[in-house]
Amino acid sequence: MLQERVKNIMKEVPDFPKPGISFKDITPAMADPIVAKDIVESMVAWAKPLNPDYIVGVESRGFMFGFALAQKLGIGFIPIRKAGKLPRPVLQQSYSLEYGEAVIEIHKDDIKPGSKLIIHDDLLATGGTIKAAVSLCEALEAEVLGIHFLVELEFLNGRAQLAKGININALVSYP
């Protein structure tokens, strides 16, 4: 089963990025071409019926599988980045995360009103980052059809930050 293969290949890094945080490192899954291919195929199977116009990926680890998903679906990829990384006019959203505060941005002209999106991020923890990403997309008058995560830390209850009715999928969950 893919979920178990991904769990077995990921590395857990204690006290990163600060004491008390147990970081789930997905990079070993990207280094294994068979596991990575199977992850993308799983994402495609989930996303294709939603018929999105774009995949939006959240910096930085959300870029890797998000871009691959967009390519497989034959649609565009739009990045949401940390503050100060995008060169054209942006829309910003600040948020709280498990270990501090942050700001993310999206180019104002990348998403046209009425666009249908799937947002991909590598991990759902407390939900602050993804809630901010959804807010950015909705401020640009796009419809968020679904959100995909590689990993969900269920014990942090991040889904509670998101509006009911959004299709949420996580490949691997930790209760």
C-alpha atoms as an extended CHARMM CRD file, in Angstrom:
* protein
*
       175  EXT
         1         1  MET       CA              0.0000000000        0.0000000000        0.0000000000  PROA      1               0.0000000000
         2         2  LEU       CA              1.3600000000        3.4270000000       -1.0120000000  PROA      2               0.0000000000
         3         3  GLN       CA              0.6010000000        5.0920000000        2.3220000000  PROA      3               0.0000000000
         4         4  GLU       CA              2.7500000000        2.5890000000        4.2020000000  PROA      4               0.0000000000
         5         5  ARG       CA              5.5590000000        2.8470000000        1.6460000000  PROA      5               0.0000000000
         6         6  VAL       CA              5.5820000000        6.6340000000        2.0480000000  PROA      6               0.0000000000
         7         7  LYS       CA              5.4960000000        6.4380000000        5.8510000000  PROA      7               0.0000000000
         8         8  ASN       CA              8.3480000000        3.9420000000        5.8220000000  PROA      8               0.0000000000
         9         9  ILE       CA             10.5720000000        6.0250000000        3.5530000000  PROA      9               0.0000000000
        10        10  MET       CA             10.0000000000        9.4160000000        5.2230000000  PROA      10              0.0000000000
        11        11  LYS       CA             12.3900000000       10.4910000000        7.9570000000  PROA      11              0.0000000000
        12        12  GLU       CA             11.3340000000       12.0180000000       11.2540000000  PROA      12              0.0000000000
        13        13  VAL       CA             13.6750000000       14.7330000000       12.5140000000  PROA      13              0.0000000000
        14        14  PRO       CA             13.2300000000       15.6180000000       16.1960000000  PROA      14              0.0000000000
        15        15  ASP       CA             13.5280000000       19.2200000000       17.3970000000  PROA      15              0.0000000000
        16        16  PHE       CA             13.4850000000       20.7690000000       13.9150000000  PROA      16              0.0000000000
        17        17  PRO       CA             13.0440000000       23.6260000000       13.1340000000  PROA      17              0.0000000000
        18        18  LYS       CA             12.8930000000       24.2590000000       16.8890000000  PROA      18              0.0000000000
        19        19  PRO       CA             12.7770000000       22.1790000000       20.0770000000  PROA      19              0.0000000000
        20        20  GLY       CA              9.5640000000       20.2120000000       20.5070000000  PROA      20              0.0000000000
        21        21  ILE       CA              8.7400000000       20.0240000000       16.7890000000  PROA      21              0.0000000000
        22        22  SER       CA              9.0130000000       16.6200000000       15.1080000000  PROA      22              0.0000000000
        23        23  PHE       CA              9.6670000000       17.3900000000       11.4340000000  PROA      23              0.0000000000
        24        24  LYS       CA              8.3460000000       14.9770000000        8.8060000000  PROA      24              0.0000000000
        25        25  ASP       CA             10.9470000000       14.9370000000        6.0260000000  PROA      25              0.0000000000
        26        26  ILE       CA              9.4410000000       13.9730000000        2.6730000000  PROA      26              0.0000000000
        27        27  THR       CA             12.6600000000       14.3540000000        0.6860000000  PROA      27              0.0000000000
        28        28  PRO       CA             13.4740000000       10.6160000000        0.8030000000  PROA      28              0.0000000000
        29        29  ALA       CA             10.1720000000        9.9960000000       -1.0160000000  PROA      29              0.0000000000
        30        30  MET       CA             11.2770000000       12.3790000000       -3.7500000000  PROA      30              0.0000000000
        31        31  ALA       CA             14.6550000000       10.6540000000       -4.0150000000  PROA      31              0.0000000000
        32        32  ASP       CA             12.9950000000        7.3060000000       -4.7320000000  PROA      32              0.0000000000
        33        33  PRO       CA             11.7410000000        7.4820000000       -8.3340000000  PROA      33              0.0000000000
        34        34  ILE       CA              9.1990000000        4.6640000000       -7.9130000000  PROA      34              0.0000000000
        35        35  VAL       CA              7.6650000000        6.1050000000       -4.7320000000  PROA      35              0.0000000000
        36        36  ALA       CA              7.6350000000        9.6150000000       -6.2230000000  PROA      36              0.0000000000
        37        37  LYS       CA              5.9410000000        8.3720000000       -9.4060000000  PROA      37              0.0000000000
        38        38  ASP       CA              3.3470000000        6.4800000000       -7.3820000000  PROA      38              0.0000000000
        39        39  ILE       CA              2.6540000000        9.5660000000       -5.2520000000  PROA      39              0.0000000000
        40        40  VAL       CA              2.0310000000       11.6720000000       -8.3470000000  PROA      40              0.0000000000
        41        41  GLU       CA             -0.2050000000        9.0020000000       -9.8810000000  PROA      41              0.0000000000
        42        42  SER       CA             -2.2210000000        8.8540000000       -6.6530000000  PROA      42              0.0000000000
        43        43  MET       CA             -2.5780000000       12.6400000000       -6.6820000000  PROA      43              0.0000000000
        44        44  VAL       CA             -3.7080000000       12.5940000000      -10.3200000000  PROA      44              0.0000000000
        45        45  ALA       CA             -6.3550000000        9.9410000000       -9.5830000000  PROA      45              0.0000000000
        46        46  TRP       CA             -7.7560000000       12.1410000000       -6.8130000000  PROA      46              0.0000000000
        47        47  ALA       CA             -7.4840000000       15.5010000000       -8.6350000000  PROA      47              0.0000000000
        48        48  LYS       CA             -8.5390000000       14.6610000000      -12.1990000000  PROA      48              0.0000000000
        49        49  PRO       CA            -12.2760000000       14.2270000000      -11.4650000000  PROA      49              0.0000000000
        50        50  LEU       CA            -12.3180000000       17.7010000000       -9.8710000000  PROA      50              0.0000000000
        51        51  ASN       CA            -11.3130000000       19.2090000000      -13.2550000000  PROA      51              0.0000000000
        52        52  PRO       CA             -9.2380000000       22.1490000000      -11.9770000000  PROA      52              0.0000000000
        53        53  ASP       CA             -7.8910000000       24.9920000000      -14.1150000000  PROA      53              0.0000000000
        54        54  TYR       CA             -4.7170000000       25.3120000000      -12.0170000000  PROA      54              0.0000000000
        55        55  ILE       CA             -2.7080000000       23.6750000000       -9.2790000000  PROA      55              0.0000000000
        56        56  VAL       CA             -1.5170000000       26.1410000000       -6.6530000000  PROA      56              0.0000000000
        57        57  GLY       CA              1.5350000000       25.0260000000       -4.7010000000  PROA      57              0.0000000000
        58        58  VAL       CA              2.5940000000       26.4100000000       -1.3360000000  PROA      58              0.0000000000
        59        59  GLU       CA              6.2960000000       27.1600000000       -0.8210000000  PROA      59              0.0000000000
        60        60  SER       CA              8.4410000000       25.3490000000       -0.8220000000  PROA      60              0.0000000000
        61        61  ARG       CA              7.8940000000       21.6330000000       -0.5820000000  PROA      61              0.0000000000
        62        62  GLY       CA              4.4120000000       22.0280000000       -2.0740000000  PROA      62              0.0000000000
        63        63  PHE       CA              6.0830000000       23.0930000000       -5.3190000000  PROA      63              0.0000000000
        64        64  MET       CA              7.6610000000       19.7540000000       -6.0900000000  PROA      64              0.0000000000
        65        65  PHE       CA              4.6660000000       17.4520000000       -6.1620000000  PROA      65              0.0000000000
        66        66  GLY       CA              2.2710000000       20.2930000000       -7.0320000000  PROA      66              0.0000000000
        67        67  PHE       CA              4.1630000000       21.1070000000      -10.2140000000  PROA      67              0.0000000000
        68        68  ALA       CA              4.3500000000       17.4270000000      -11.1680000000  PROA      68              0.0000000000
        69        69  LEU       CA              0.5930000000       17.1340000000      -10.6170000000  PROA      69              0.0000000000
        70        70  ALA       CA             -0.1010000000       20.1620000000      -12.8200000000  PROA      70              0.0000000000
        71        71  GLN       CA              2.1050000000       18.7400000000      -15.5800000000  PROA      71              0.0000000000
        72        72  LYS       CA              0.3560000000       15.3570000000      -15.4610000000  PROA      72              0.0000000000
        73        73  LEU       CA             -3.0450000000       17.0680000000      -15.6240000000  PROA      73              0.0000000000
        74        74  GLY       CA             -1.9150000000       19.3300000000      -18.4790000000  PROA      74              0.0000000000
        75        75  ILE       CA             -2.7530000000       22.5160000000      -16.5820000000  PROA      75              0.0000000000
        76        76  GLY       CA             -0.8430000000       25.4800000000      -15.1730000000  PROA      76              0.0000000000
        77        77  PHE       CA              0.9500000000       25.7200000000      -11.8550000000  PROA      77              0.0000000000
        78        78  ILE       CA              0.8330000000       28.8370000000       -9.6640000000  PROA      78              0.0000000000
        79        79  PRO       CA              3.2060000000       29.3080000000       -6.7150000000  PROA      79              0.0000000000
        80        80  ILE       CA              2.3630000000       30.8260000000       -3.3650000000  PROA      80              0.0000000000
        81        81  ARG       CA              5.6370000000       32.0560000000       -1.9080000000  PROA      81              0.0000000000
        82        82  LYS       CA              7.0820000000       33.5020000000        1.2490000000  PROA      82              0.0000000000
        83        83  ALA       CA              7.0560000000       37.2970000000        1.4440000000  PROA      83              0.0000000000
        84        84  GLY       CA              9.5200000000       39.1200000000       -0.7830000000  PROA      84              0.0000000000
        85        85  LYS       CA             10.1380000000       36.3070000000       -3.2830000000  PROA      85              0.0000000000
        86        86  LEU       CA              7.7580000000       37.2700000000       -6.1070000000  PROA      86              0.0000000000
        87        87  PRO       CA              8.7540000000       40.0930000000       -8.4910000000  PROA      87              0.0000000000
        88        88  ARG       CA              5.4000000000       41.4280000000       -9.7070000000  PROA      88              0.0000000000
        89        89  PRO       CA              2.5490000000       43.0180000000       -7.6760000000  PROA      89              0.0000000000
        90        90  VAL       CA              1.3370000000       40.5970000000       -5.0220000000  PROA      90              0.0000000000
        91        91  LEU       CA             -1.4860000000       39.9450000000       -2.6110000000  PROA      91              0.0000000000
        92        92  GLN       CA             -0.2600000000       39.0880000000        0.9100000000  PROA      92              0.0000000000
        93        93  GLN       CA             -1.6810000000       37.1020000000        3.7980000000  PROA      93              0.0000000000
        94        94  SER       CA             -0.1450000000       36.7900000000        7.2520000000  PROA      94              0.0000000000
        95        95  TYR       CA             -0.7860000000       33.7660000000        9.4390000000  PROA      95              0.0000000000
        96        96  SER       CA              0.3070000000       31.8360000000       12.5070000000  PROA      96              0.0000000000
        97        97  LEU       CA              1.9820000000       28.4830000000       12.2320000000  PROA      97              0.0000000000
        98        98  GLU       CA              3.0570000000       25.8340000000       14.6950000000  PROA      98              0.0000000000
        99        99  TYR       CA              6.3200000000       27.5970000000       15.4770000000  PROA      99              0.0000000000
       100       100  GLY       CA              5.8410000000       31.3060000000       14.7050000000  PROA      100             0.0000000000
       101       101  GLU       CA              4.3440000000       33.8700000000       12.3390000000  PROA      101             0.0000000000
       102       102  ALA       CA              4.7540000000       34.1920000000        8.5730000000  PROA      102             0.0000000000
       103       103  VAL       CA              3.4940000000       35.9530000000        5.4470000000  PROA      103             0.0000000000
       104       104  ILE       CA              2.7740000000       34.3720000000        2.0700000000  PROA      104             0.0000000000
       105       105  GLU       CA              2.1310000000       36.0210000000       -1.2880000000  PROA      105             0.0000000000
       106       106  ILE       CA              0.7230000000       35.3170000000       -4.7130000000  PROA      106             0.0000000000
       107       107  HSD       CA              1.0140000000       37.3740000000       -7.8910000000  PROA      107             0.0000000000
       108       108  LYS       CA             -2.1910000000       39.3870000000       -8.2360000000  PROA      108             0.0000000000
       109       109  ASP       CA             -2.5400000000       38.5970000000      -11.9340000000  PROA      109             0.0000000000
       110       110  ASP       CA             -1.8000000000       34.8440000000      -11.9360000000  PROA      110             0.0000000000
       111       111  ILE       CA             -5.3470000000       33.7710000000      -11.0940000000  PROA      111             0.0000000000
       112       112  LYS       CA             -8.2920000000       35.0590000000      -13.0760000000  PROA      112             0.0000000000
       113       113  PRO       CA            -11.6730000000       35.4540000000      -11.3510000000  PROA      113             0.0000000000
       114       114  GLY       CA            -13.7160000000       32.2720000000      -11.6680000000  PROA      114             0.0000000000
       115       115  SER       CA            -10.6880000000       29.9950000000      -11.9490000000  PROA      115             0.0000000000
       116       116  LYS       CA            -11.0510000000       26.5700000000      -10.3420000000  PROA      116             0.0000000000
       117       117  LEU       CA             -8.0890000000       25.5080000000       -8.2220000000  PROA      117             0.0000000000
       118       118  ILE       CA             -6.5860000000       22.6880000000       -6.2700000000  PROA      118             0.0000000000
       119       119  ILE       CA             -4.0690000000       23.7560000000       -3.6480000000  PROA      119             0.0000000000
       120       120  HSD       CA             -1.2210000000       21.3740000000       -2.8170000000  PROA      120             0.0000000000
       121       121  ASP       CA              1.0100000000       21.5660000000        0.2210000000  PROA      121             0.0000000000
       122       122  ASP       CA              3.2760000000       18.9260000000        1.6390000000  PROA      122             0.0000000000
       123       123  LEU       CA              1.9230000000       18.9580000000        5.1870000000  PROA      123             0.0000000000
       124       124  LEU       CA             -1.1890000000       19.8830000000        7.1540000000  PROA      124             0.0000000000
       125       125  ALA       CA             -0.3000000000       20.6800000000       10.7600000000  PROA      125             0.0000000000
       126       126  THR       CA             -2.2030000000       23.4460000000       12.5940000000  PROA      126             0.0000000000
       127       127  GLY       CA             -3.7980000000       24.7060000000        9.3660000000  PROA      127             0.0000000000
       128       128  GLY       CA             -2.4650000000       28.2730000000        9.4180000000  PROA      128             0.0000000000
       129       129  THR       CA             -0.5550000000       28.0980000000        6.1460000000  PROA      129             0.0000000000
       130       130  ILE       CA             -3.3120000000       26.4370000000        4.1510000000  PROA      130             0.0000000000
       131       131  LYS       CA             -5.9940000000       28.7200000000        5.5780000000  PROA      131             0.0000000000
       132       132  ALA       CA             -3.8890000000       31.7010000000        4.4320000000  PROA      132             0.0000000000
       133       133  ALA       CA             -3.4120000000       30.1070000000        0.9750000000  PROA      133             0.0000000000
       134       134  VAL       CA             -7.1680000000       29.5530000000        0.6060000000  PROA      134             0.0000000000
       135       135  SER       CA             -7.7880000000       33.1720000000        1.6520000000  PROA      135             0.0000000000
       136       136  LEU       CA             -5.3800000000       34.4410000000       -1.0060000000  PROA      136             0.0000000000
       137       137  CYS       CA             -7.0500000000       32.3850000000       -3.7380000000  PROA      137             0.0000000000
       138       138  GLU       CA            -10.5480000000       33.3880000000       -2.6800000000  PROA      138             0.0000000000
       139       139  ALA       CA             -9.5230000000       37.0660000000       -2.5180000000  PROA      139             0.0000000000
       140       140  LEU       CA             -8.6390000000       36.6990000000       -6.1960000000  PROA      140             0.0000000000
       141       141  GLU       CA            -12.1870000000       35.3560000000       -6.7610000000  PROA      141             0.0000000000
       142       142  ALA       CA            -11.0970000000       31.7940000000       -7.5100000000  PROA      142             0.0000000000
       143       143  GLU       CA            -12.9320000000       28.6650000000       -6.4260000000  PROA      143             0.0000000000
       144       144  VAL       CA            -10.9090000000       26.2240000000       -4.3290000000  PROA      144             0.0000000000
       145       145  LEU       CA            -12.1550000000       22.8010000000       -5.4280000000  PROA      145             0.0000000000
       146       146  GLY       CA             -9.8500000000       20.8170000000       -3.2110000000  PROA      146             0.0000000000
       147       147  ILE       CA             -6.7230000000       20.7130000000       -1.1250000000  PROA      147             0.0000000000
       148       148  HSD       CA             -4.1550000000       17.9420000000       -1.2750000000  PROA      148             0.0000000000
       149       149  PHE       CA             -1.5000000000       17.1590000000        1.3120000000  PROA      149             0.0000000000
       150       150  LEU       CA              1.1950000000       14.5470000000        1.2870000000  PROA      150             0.0000000000
       151       151  VAL       CA              1.0600000000       14.3180000000        5.1060000000  PROA      151             0.0000000000
       152       152  GLU       CA             -1.5650000000       15.2730000000        7.6720000000  PROA      152             0.0000000000
       153       153  LEU       CA             -0.8380000000       15.5070000000       11.3870000000  PROA      153             0.0000000000
       154       154  GLU       CA             -4.4070000000       14.8320000000       12.5290000000  PROA      154             0.0000000000
       155       155  PHE       CA             -3.5930000000       15.3730000000       16.2120000000  PROA      155             0.0000000000
       156       156  LEU       CA             -3.0230000000       19.0940000000       15.4850000000  PROA      156             0.0000000000
       157       157  ASN       CA             -6.5840000000       19.4340000000       14.0870000000  PROA      157             0.0000000000
       158       158  GLY       CA             -5.6250000000       21.6020000000       11.1020000000  PROA      158             0.0000000000
       159       159  ARG       CA             -8.7750000000       20.6940000000        9.1620000000  PROA      159             0.0000000000
       160       160  ALA       CA            -10.7800000000       22.7030000000       11.6860000000  PROA      160             0.0000000000
       161       161  GLN       CA             -9.2060000000       25.8660000000       10.1830000000  PROA      161             0.0000000000
       162       162  LEU       CA            -10.7700000000       25.1520000000        6.7860000000  PROA      162             0.0000000000
       163       163  ALA       CA            -14.2850000000       25.8220000000        5.5370000000  PROA      163             0.0000000000
       164       164  LYS       CA            -16.6290000000       22.8750000000        5.4410000000  PROA      164             0.0000000000
       165       165  GLY       CA            -17.2770000000       21.4880000000        1.9820000000  PROA      165             0.0000000000
       166       166  ILE       CA            -13.7260000000       21.7450000000        0.6010000000  PROA      166             0.0000000000
       167       167  ASN       CA            -12.5440000000       18.3910000000       -0.7010000000  PROA      167             0.0000000000
       168       168  ILE       CA             -9.4480000000       17.5520000000        1.3670000000  PROA      168             0.0000000000
       169       169  ASN       CA             -7.1430000000       14.6340000000        0.7040000000  PROA      169             0.0000000000
       170       170  ALA       CA             -4.0250000000       13.5540000000        2.5750000000  PROA      170             0.0000000000
       171       171  LEU       CA             -1.9740000000       10.6310000000        1.3260000000  PROA      171             0.0000000000
       172       172  VAL       CA             -0.4890000000        9.8550000000        4.7560000000  PROA      172             0.0000000000
       173       173  SER       CA             -2.0580000000       10.6490000000        8.1280000000  PROA      173             0.0000000000
       174       174  TYR       CA             -0.7090000000       10.5310000000       11.6410000000  PROA      174             0.0000000000
       175       175  PRO       CA             -3.5800000000       10.2990000000       14.1850000000  PROA      175             0.0000000000
